[in-house]
Amino acid sequence: MAAQVDTKLSLLIRGGTLIDGTKRARVDADIGIAGDQVVFIGDASHLSADRVIDASGKIVAPGFIDSHTHDDAALLLDPLMLAKVSQGVTSVVTGNCGVSTAPLADHVPRPMPLSLIASRESHEGASFPHFAGYLAALDRSPASVNVIPMVGHTTLRVSAMDALDREARPDEIEAMRALLSEAMEAGAVGLSTGTYYPPAAAATMREIVEVCRPLAEKGGIYVTHMRDEADRCVESIEETLEIGRALGVPVVISHHKLAREQNFGKSRVTLPLIEAAMKCQCVGLDCYPYDASSTMLHQDEKRLQGRVKIASSGSHPELVGRELADIAASWGVSLVEASKRLQPASAIYFSMDEADVQRILAFEHTMIGSDGLPSREKPHPRLWGTFSRVLGRYCRELSLFPLETAIWKMTGLTAQTFGVERRGTIEVGQYADIVVFDAATVGDRATYEDPAQQSAGIEAVIVNGEVTFAGGAHIGRRAGRVVRRRAA
């Protein structure tokens, strides 16, 4: 706690209850901000400020860090980022699942799922052959949230290889390694893979380790949408852990889940496996609070099992929101054929067990990530509701964990995992990324039928000391910054 402050306060958050992002017990405290930093925590009854927020009866917490997003293009195309700030998010980790919007030259193909975030249409004619160019564009035109950028392995593959249905040759590995090294020099915090998807499915563990050598040299993190999150989930976890050991770098298992009914309950196996590995290497994981996933609309029968709802379709936008089985029946064709006709498309897959979701969320080391796909059509509601849903449904209603733990999973833990300095906690000297919310009413309103709904109970959101969201509305400030990799 700061006893005195010598700088005039630009903002004072008065009368709130502080939960600081460390799992420490809550305390009543005023928060004083000067410029972009927290400079005072304590009783500020003797202080004044240019602006005062009355947080009486409310929780004051660090701004939430979304550990898993696909906001790469959205940050430039929709920089207000209302879907995120309206639920208290102040920072987003980009470049997940092997796909990033850079480095991509104009001529480079964009196969699914890369095209979901980096189509030529989404770039509106702009492309970024160098990662530094993408980050420079974000510097010139900031979004309303901070950006913690990663580079995607699939993006490197399509940039360096003439065929994706095989392991990379030594010269291609060298080219990808050079692109990764360049991206990390520009500020990327690490690399993600998406070996679950066709463009990277042929990549061997040897290829991944060799491409990722710069992570070890420069102090980066390895993040993965694993090869399999269903029948071979355990084997995929073991591969992920082995890659981390081979490189000597931290690893993160993205959106941990167990898909398909025959795998329900297997989190009782996977979580102890992950916890045991944590004793001898750096391992993290994240999860979203829903029992349905969302990604590209697959074109193979095995991955179309169960209930599948169309989230977007370039060829048949009028069918967005309908279920694939109904569309296939109305056309008199198979699920695979219907999927082909709907392309390019994304979908929501109802394929998980709620008990597994709760078990993974409750696991002490699990971060919170939305994995939302920005869309003007019918995106998964997690794009708008992930963080408020954790606070409302899983913390307050189901008592899965205390509020201090819920906030730590969204803030301090995530900052620590990704090596983000001076964010993720509220302490003197930290950047002033802060959310004020009502613990009694906070919750998600986004639904599968009507997903673009702001959360309840979010009172104010502050990014780098700038009030960005208040009174249920975005006030137009775009104070986000690129959070570049710290030097190894």
C-alpha positions as CSV (number, residue, x, y, z in Angstrom):
1,M,0.0,0.0,0.0
2,A,1.3,3.5,-0.9
3,A,1.3,5.9,2.1
4,Q,1.5,9.0,0.0
5,V,1.5,10.2,-3.5
6,D,3.5,13.1,-4.9
7,T,1.9,13.1,-8.4
8,K,-1.5,14.6,-9.2
9,L,-4.0,11.9,-9.9
10,S,-5.6,11.7,-13.3
11,L,-8.1,9.1,-12.0
12,L,-9.3,7.9,-8.6
13,I,-11.4,4.8,-8.1
14,R,-13.0,5.4,-4.7
15,G,-14.8,3.2,-2.3
16,G,-14.4,-0.2,-4.0
17,T,-13.3,-3.6,-2.8
18,L,-9.9,-4.6,-4.3
19,I,-9.2,-8.1,-5.6
20,D,-5.7,-7.6,-6.9
21,G,-5.1,-10.6,-9.2
22,T,-2.7,-12.5,-6.9
23,K,-5.3,-14.7,-5.0
24,R,-4.8,-12.6,-1.9
25,A,-7.9,-11.9,0.1
26,R,-10.0,-8.9,-0.9
27,V,-9.5,-5.5,0.9
28,D,-11.4,-2.2,0.8
29,A,-9.1,0.3,-0.9
30,D,-9.1,3.3,-3.2
31,I,-7.0,3.2,-6.3
32,G,-5.1,6.3,-7.5
33,I,-3.9,6.5,-11.1
34,A,-1.5,9.0,-12.7
35,G,-1.2,8.8,-16.4
36,D,-1.0,5.1,-17.3
37,Q,0.1,3.7,-13.9
38,V,-1.3,2.8,-10.5
39,V,0.4,5.2,-8.0
40,F,-1.7,4.8,-4.9
41,I,-3.6,2.1,-3.1
42,G,-5.2,2.8,0.3
43,D,-7.4,5.4,1.9
44,A,-7.5,8.3,-0.6
45,S,-10.0,10.5,1.4
46,H,-7.3,13.2,1.4
47,L,-6.7,13.1,-2.3
48,S,-8.4,14.5,-5.3
49,A,-8.2,13.7,-9.0
50,D,-9.2,15.0,-12.4
51,R,-11.9,12.2,-12.6
52,V,-13.4,10.1,-9.8
53,I,-15.2,6.7,-10.3
54,D,-17.4,5.8,-7.4
55,A,-16.9,2.1,-6.9
56,S,-18.9,1.7,-3.7
57,G,-20.2,-1.8,-3.3
58,K,-18.3,-2.9,-6.4
59,I,-15.2,-5.1,-7.0
60,V,-12.1,-3.5,-8.5
61,A,-9.9,-6.0,-10.3
62,P,-7.1,-6.1,-12.9
63,G,-8.4,-6.0,-16.4
64,F,-8.9,-9.5,-17.7
65,I,-6.3,-11.0,-20.1
66,D,-7.9,-13.2,-22.7
67,S,-5.3,-16.0,-23.0
68,H,-6.7,-17.4,-26.3
69,T,-8.1,-15.2,-29.1
70,H,-8.3,-14.9,-32.9
71,D,-8.5,-11.2,-32.8
72,D,-5.5,-10.6,-35.1
73,A,-7.4,-8.9,-37.9
74,A,-10.3,-7.6,-35.7
75,L,-7.8,-5.4,-33.8
76,L,-7.3,-3.4,-37.0
77,L,-10.8,-3.7,-38.6
78,D,-12.8,-3.2,-35.4
79,P,-10.4,-1.4,-33.0
80,L,-13.1,-0.5,-30.5
81,M,-13.2,-4.2,-29.6
82,L,-16.6,-3.9,-27.9
83,A,-17.0,-7.6,-27.6
84,K,-14.0,-7.7,-25.3
85,V,-14.0,-4.5,-23.3
86,S,-17.7,-4.9,-22.5
87,Q,-16.9,-8.0,-20.5
88,G,-13.8,-6.5,-18.8
89,V,-11.0,-7.7,-21.1
90,T,-8.1,-5.2,-21.4
91,S,-5.5,-7.5,-23.1
92,V,-5.7,-10.3,-25.7
93,V,-3.3,-13.0,-26.7
94,T,-3.3,-13.4,-30.5
95,G,-1.9,-15.8,-33.1
96,N,-3.4,-18.9,-31.6
97,C,-4.1,-22.4,-33.1
98,G,-1.2,-22.0,-35.5
99,V,-2.8,-19.1,-37.4
100,S,-1.6,-15.5,-37.3
101,T,-2.3,-12.6,-39.6
102,A,1.5,-12.2,-40.2
103,P,3.9,-12.9,-41.7
104,L,1.8,-13.3,-44.9
105,A,2.7,-11.9,-48.3
106,D,-0.1,-11.0,-50.8
107,H,0.5,-14.1,-53.0
108,V,0.5,-16.6,-50.1
109,P,-2.5,-19.0,-50.0
110,R,-4.9,-18.8,-47.1
111,P,-6.4,-22.3,-46.5
112,M,-8.9,-22.9,-43.7
113,P,-8.6,-22.2,-40.8
114,L,-6.1,-19.4,-41.6
115,S,-8.7,-17.7,-43.9
116,L,-11.0,-17.2,-40.9
117,I,-8.7,-14.5,-39.6
118,A,-6.5,-13.6,-42.5
119,S,-8.6,-13.7,-45.7
120,R,-7.7,-11.1,-48.3
121,E,-11.1,-9.6,-47.7
122,S,-10.6,-9.3,-44.0
123,H,-7.3,-7.5,-44.6
124,E,-9.1,-5.1,-46.9
125,G,-6.1,-5.2,-49.3
126,A,-3.5,-4.9,-46.6
127,S,-1.0,-7.7,-46.0
128,F,2.0,-8.0,-43.7
129,P,4.9,-10.0,-45.2
130,H,6.8,-9.2,-42.0
131,F,5.6,-9.5,-38.4
132,A,7.2,-6.2,-37.6
133,G,4.8,-4.5,-40.2
134,Y,1.8,-6.0,-38.5
135,L,2.9,-4.7,-35.0
136,A,3.7,-1.3,-36.5
137,A,0.2,-1.1,-37.9
138,L,-1.1,-1.7,-34.4
139,D,1.2,0.9,-33.0
140,R,-0.1,3.5,-35.6
141,S,-3.7,2.6,-35.1
142,P,-4.2,1.3,-31.6
143,A,-7.1,-0.8,-30.5
144,S,-9.0,-0.5,-27.3
145,V,-7.2,-3.4,-25.8
146,N,-3.5,-4.4,-25.4
147,V,-2.1,-7.0,-27.7
148,I,0.1,-9.9,-26.7
149,P,1.2,-11.3,-30.1
150,M,2.2,-14.7,-31.2
151,V,3.2,-16.1,-34.6
152,G,1.4,-19.1,-36.1
153,H,3.2,-22.2,-37.3
154,T,0.6,-22.8,-40.0
155,T,1.2,-19.2,-41.2
156,L,4.9,-20.0,-41.5
157,R,4.1,-23.2,-43.3
158,V,2.0,-21.6,-46.0
159,S,4.6,-18.9,-46.4
160,A,7.6,-21.3,-46.8
161,M,6.2,-24.5,-48.3
162,D,4.9,-25.3,-51.8
163,A,2.8,-28.3,-50.5
164,L,1.3,-28.7,-47.0
165,D,0.5,-32.4,-47.1
166,R,4.0,-33.5,-46.0
167,E,6.7,-32.8,-43.5
168,A,8.8,-29.7,-44.2
169,R,12.1,-30.1,-46.0
170,P,15.3,-28.8,-44.3
171,D,15.4,-25.7,-46.5
172,E,11.7,-25.0,-45.6
173,I,12.4,-25.5,-41.9
174,E,15.3,-23.0,-42.2
175,A,13.0,-20.5,-43.9
176,M,10.3,-20.9,-41.2
177,R,12.9,-20.6,-38.5
178,A,14.1,-17.4,-40.0
179,L,10.6,-16.0,-40.1
180,L,10.0,-17.0,-36.5
181,S,13.3,-15.4,-35.4
182,E,12.3,-12.2,-37.2
183,A,8.9,-12.2,-35.6
184,M,10.4,-12.6,-32.1
185,E,12.8,-9.8,-32.7
186,A,9.8,-7.7,-33.6
187,G,8.1,-8.6,-30.3
188,A,6.2,-11.9,-30.7
189,V,6.0,-13.7,-27.3
190,G,6.0,-17.1,-28.9
191,L,4.7,-19.5,-31.5
192,S,1.5,-21.5,-31.6
193,T,0.7,-24.7,-33.6
194,G,-2.5,-26.1,-34.9
195,T,-1.6,-29.7,-35.9
196,Y,-5.3,-30.6,-35.5
197,Y,-6.0,-28.8,-38.8
198,P,-5.2,-30.0,-42.3
199,P,-2.6,-27.4,-43.2
200,A,-0.3,-28.5,-40.3
201,A,-1.5,-32.1,-39.7
202,A,1.5,-33.5,-41.7
203,A,4.0,-31.6,-39.6
204,T,6.0,-34.0,-37.5
205,M,7.3,-33.4,-34.0
206,R,10.8,-33.2,-35.5
207,E,9.7,-30.4,-37.8
208,I,8.0,-28.5,-35.0
209,V,11.0,-28.7,-32.7
210,E,13.4,-27.6,-35.5
211,V,11.2,-24.7,-36.5
212,C,10.9,-23.6,-32.9
213,R,14.6,-23.4,-32.1
214,P,14.3,-19.6,-31.8
215,L,11.9,-20.0,-28.9
216,A,14.7,-21.5,-26.9
217,E,17.2,-18.9,-28.0
218,K,15.1,-15.9,-27.4
219,G,12.9,-16.9,-24.5
220,G,9.6,-17.6,-26.1
221,I,6.6,-19.8,-25.3
222,Y,5.1,-22.7,-27.2
223,V,1.3,-22.8,-27.4
224,T,-0.7,-25.5,-29.1
225,H,-4.0,-26.6,-30.4
226,M,-3.0,-30.2,-30.1
227,R,-3.2,-32.9,-32.8
228,D,-6.2,-34.5,-31.1
229,E,-8.7,-33.5,-28.4
230,A,-10.8,-36.6,-28.6
231,D,-9.8,-40.3,-28.8
232,R,-6.0,-39.6,-28.8
233,C,-6.0,-36.7,-26.4
234,V,-3.5,-38.3,-24.0
235,E,-1.1,-39.0,-26.8
236,S,-1.4,-35.4,-27.9
237,I,-0.6,-34.1,-24.4
238,E,2.4,-36.4,-24.3
239,E,3.6,-35.0,-27.6
240,T,3.2,-31.4,-26.4
241,L,5.1,-32.1,-23.3
242,E,7.9,-33.8,-25.2
243,I,8.2,-30.8,-27.5
244,G,8.5,-28.5,-24.5
245,R,11.2,-30.7,-23.0
246,A,13.1,-30.9,-26.3
247,L,13.2,-27.1,-26.6
248,G,13.4,-26.3,-22.9
249,V,10.6,-23.8,-23.2
250,P,7.2,-23.3,-21.4
251,V,4.2,-24.9,-23.2
252,V,0.5,-24.0,-23.1
253,I,-2.2,-26.5,-24.0
254,S,-4.9,-24.5,-25.7
255,H,-8.6,-24.8,-24.8
256,H,-8.2,-28.1,-23.1
257,K,-11.2,-30.3,-23.8
258,L,-12.4,-33.9,-24.3
259,A,-14.6,-34.2,-27.4
260,R,-17.1,-36.9,-28.3
261,E,-19.1,-39.0,-26.0
262,Q,-16.7,-41.9,-25.7
263,N,-14.2,-39.5,-24.1
264,F,-16.5,-37.9,-21.6
265,G,-14.9,-38.0,-18.1
266,K,-11.4,-38.4,-19.4
267,S,-10.3,-35.1,-17.8
268,R,-9.9,-37.4,-14.7
269,V,-6.9,-38.8,-16.6
270,T,-5.6,-35.7,-18.5
271,L,-5.5,-33.3,-15.6
272,P,-3.4,-35.5,-13.3
273,L,-1.1,-36.1,-16.3
274,I,-0.7,-32.3,-16.8
275,E,-0.2,-31.7,-13.0
276,A,2.5,-34.3,-12.8
277,A,4.4,-32.7,-15.7
278,M,4.2,-29.4,-14.0
279,K,6.6,-30.7,-11.4
280,C,9.4,-31.0,-13.9
281,Q,8.6,-28.5,-16.7
282,C,6.7,-25.3,-17.3
283,V,3.2,-26.2,-18.4
284,G,0.1,-24.1,-18.7
285,L,-3.4,-24.6,-20.1
286,D,-6.6,-22.6,-20.8
287,C,-10.2,-23.4,-21.1
288,Y,-13.5,-21.6,-22.1
289,P,-16.7,-22.0,-20.0
290,Y,-18.9,-23.7,-22.6
291,D,-19.6,-27.3,-23.7
292,A,-19.5,-26.4,-27.4
293,S,-16.5,-25.6,-29.5
294,S,-16.3,-23.4,-32.6
295,T,-13.9,-23.5,-35.6
296,M,-13.9,-24.0,-39.4
297,L,-16.7,-26.2,-40.8
298,H,-15.0,-29.5,-41.4
299,Q,-15.4,-31.6,-44.5
300,D,-14.9,-35.1,-43.1
301,E,-17.6,-37.3,-41.6
302,K,-15.8,-38.1,-38.3
303,R,-15.6,-34.5,-37.3
304,L,-19.2,-33.8,-38.2
305,Q,-20.6,-36.2,-35.7
306,G,-23.2,-34.7,-33.3
307,R,-25.0,-31.4,-33.4
308,V,-23.3,-28.8,-35.6
309,K,-24.7,-25.3,-36.0
310,I,-23.5,-23.0,-38.8
311,A,-21.8,-19.8,-37.5
312,S,-20.8,-18.3,-40.9
313,S,-21.0,-19.2,-44.6
314,G,-19.6,-17.3,-47.5
315,S,-21.7,-19.2,-50.0
316,H,-25.0,-19.5,-48.1
317,P,-25.1,-16.7,-45.5
318,E,-28.9,-17.1,-45.4
319,L,-28.4,-20.5,-43.6
320,V,-26.3,-19.1,-40.7
321,G,-27.8,-20.2,-37.4
322,R,-29.2,-23.4,-38.8
323,E,-28.0,-26.9,-38.0
324,L,-26.0,-28.8,-40.5
325,A,-28.1,-32.0,-40.3
326,D,-31.3,-29.9,-41.2
327,I,-29.5,-28.3,-44.1
328,A,-28.3,-31.6,-45.4
329,A,-31.8,-33.1,-45.1
330,S,-33.4,-30.2,-46.9
331,W,-30.9,-30.5,-49.8
332,G,-31.1,-34.3,-49.8
333,V,-27.3,-34.7,-49.5
334,S,-24.8,-36.1,-47.0
335,L,-23.4,-34.0,-44.1
336,V,-20.0,-33.9,-46.0
337,E,-21.6,-32.7,-49.2
338,A,-23.6,-30.1,-47.4
339,S,-20.5,-28.9,-45.6
340,K,-18.7,-28.6,-49.0
341,R,-21.5,-26.5,-50.4
342,L,-21.5,-24.1,-47.4
343,Q,-17.8,-23.3,-47.7
344,P,-16.0,-21.1,-46.7
345,A,-17.7,-21.6,-43.4
346,S,-17.3,-21.9,-39.6
347,A,-19.5,-23.8,-37.2
348,I,-20.3,-24.5,-33.5
349,Y,-19.9,-28.1,-32.4
350,F,-21.8,-29.4,-29.4
351,S,-19.4,-32.2,-28.5
352,M,-18.3,-31.8,-24.9
353,D,-19.5,-32.9,-21.4
354,E,-20.3,-30.2,-18.9
355,A,-18.7,-32.2,-16.1
356,D,-15.4,-32.1,-17.9
357,V,-15.7,-28.4,-18.6
358,Q,-16.2,-27.8,-14.8
359,R,-13.4,-30.1,-13.8
360,I,-11.0,-28.3,-16.2
361,L,-12.1,-24.9,-15.2
362,A,-11.7,-25.7,-11.5
363,F,-8.2,-27.1,-12.0
364,E,-5.9,-24.8,-10.1
365,H,-3.7,-23.9,-13.0
366,T,-6.3,-23.3,-15.8
367,M,-6.3,-19.9,-17.4
368,I,-9.4,-18.4,-19.1
369,G,-9.5,-17.9,-22.8
370,S,-12.4,-17.1,-25.1
371,D,-11.2,-18.7,-28.4
372,G,-13.8,-16.5,-30.0
373,L,-13.9,-16.0,-33.8
374,P,-14.9,-12.4,-34.5
375,S,-17.8,-12.4,-36.9
376,R,-20.7,-10.1,-37.8
377,E,-22.9,-13.2,-38.3
378,K,-23.6,-15.7,-35.5
379,P,-20.4,-16.3,-33.6
380,H,-20.1,-18.6,-30.7
381,P,-21.3,-16.6,-27.6
382,R,-17.9,-17.1,-26.0
383,L,-16.7,-14.1,-28.1
384,W,-18.9,-11.8,-26.0
385,G,-19.5,-13.7,-22.8
386,T,-16.6,-15.8,-21.6
387,F,-15.3,-13.8,-18.7
388,S,-18.6,-12.6,-17.3
389,R,-19.9,-16.2,-17.6
390,V,-17.0,-17.5,-15.4
391,L,-17.8,-14.8,-12.8
392,G,-21.5,-15.2,-12.9
393,R,-22.3,-18.8,-13.6
394,Y,-19.2,-20.7,-12.4
395,C,-18.1,-18.6,-9.5
396,R,-21.2,-17.0,-8.0
397,E,-23.9,-19.6,-9.0
398,L,-22.0,-22.9,-8.9
399,S,-19.3,-21.9,-6.4
400,L,-16.7,-23.7,-8.5
401,F,-14.0,-21.4,-7.0
402,P,-13.8,-18.2,-4.8
403,L,-13.9,-14.9,-6.6
404,E,-10.2,-14.2,-5.8
405,T,-9.3,-17.4,-7.7
406,A,-11.6,-16.7,-10.6
407,I,-9.9,-13.3,-11.1
408,W,-6.4,-14.7,-10.7
409,K,-7.2,-17.2,-13.5
410,M,-8.1,-14.3,-15.8
411,T,-5.3,-11.9,-14.8
412,G,-2.2,-12.7,-12.7
413,L,-1.9,-16.3,-13.8
414,T,-2.1,-15.4,-17.5
415,A,0.4,-12.5,-17.2
416,Q,2.8,-14.9,-15.4
417,T,2.4,-17.6,-18.0
418,F,3.0,-15.4,-21.0
419,G,5.8,-13.4,-19.3
420,V,3.8,-10.1,-19.3
421,E,5.4,-7.6,-17.0
422,R,3.5,-4.9,-15.0
423,R,0.1,-6.2,-16.0
424,G,-2.3,-8.8,-14.5
425,T,-2.2,-7.4,-10.9
426,I,-3.2,-4.1,-9.3
427,E,-0.1,-2.9,-7.4
428,V,1.7,0.4,-7.3
429,G,3.9,0.8,-10.4
430,Q,1.7,-1.5,-12.5
431,Y,0.0,-0.3,-15.7
432,A,-3.6,0.8,-14.9
433,D,-5.6,-2.0,-16.7
434,I,-8.6,-2.2,-14.4
435,V,-12.2,-3.5,-14.4
436,V,-14.9,-2.4,-11.9
437,F,-17.9,-4.8,-11.7
438,D,-20.8,-5.7,-9.5
439,A,-20.2,-9.2,-8.1
440,A,-23.9,-9.7,-7.4
441,T,-25.1,-9.1,-11.0
442,V,-22.1,-9.8,-13.3
443,G,-22.9,-12.4,-15.9
444,D,-23.1,-13.3,-19.6
445,R,-26.1,-12.4,-21.8
446,A,-24.7,-13.8,-25.1
447,T,-26.6,-16.9,-26.4
448,Y,-26.2,-19.2,-29.3
449,E,-29.3,-17.6,-30.9
450,D,-28.3,-14.0,-30.1
451,P,-24.5,-14.0,-29.4
452,A,-23.6,-10.3,-29.7
453,Q,-24.9,-9.2,-26.3
454,Q,-23.0,-7.2,-23.8
455,S,-22.4,-8.6,-20.3
456,A,-24.3,-7.6,-17.2
457,G,-22.6,-6.0,-14.2
458,I,-19.5,-4.5,-15.9
459,E,-19.4,-0.9,-14.5
460,A,-16.1,0.5,-15.9
461,V,-13.1,-0.7,-17.9
462,I,-9.8,1.2,-17.8
463,V,-6.9,0.5,-20.2
464,N,-3.5,2.1,-19.6
465,G,-5.2,4.6,-17.3
466,E,-7.9,5.6,-19.8
467,V,-11.5,5.0,-19.1
468,T,-12.6,3.0,-22.1
469,F,-16.0,1.6,-21.1
470,A,-18.5,3.1,-18.6
471,G,-22.2,3.3,-18.1
472,G,-22.8,0.3,-20.4
473,A,-21.2,1.9,-23.4
474,H,-17.8,2.3,-25.1
475,I,-16.7,5.9,-24.8
476,G,-14.4,5.8,-27.8
477,R,-10.9,5.6,-26.2
478,R,-8.3,3.4,-27.9
479,A,-5.5,3.2,-25.4
480,G,-4.3,-0.3,-26.1
481,R,-0.7,-1.1,-26.8
482,V,1.4,-3.9,-28.3
483,V,2.9,-5.8,-25.4
484,R,6.2,-7.1,-26.9
485,R,8.3,-10.0,-25.8
486,R,10.6,-9.1,-23.0
487,A,14.3,-9.7,-23.8
488,A,15.5,-13.1,-22.7
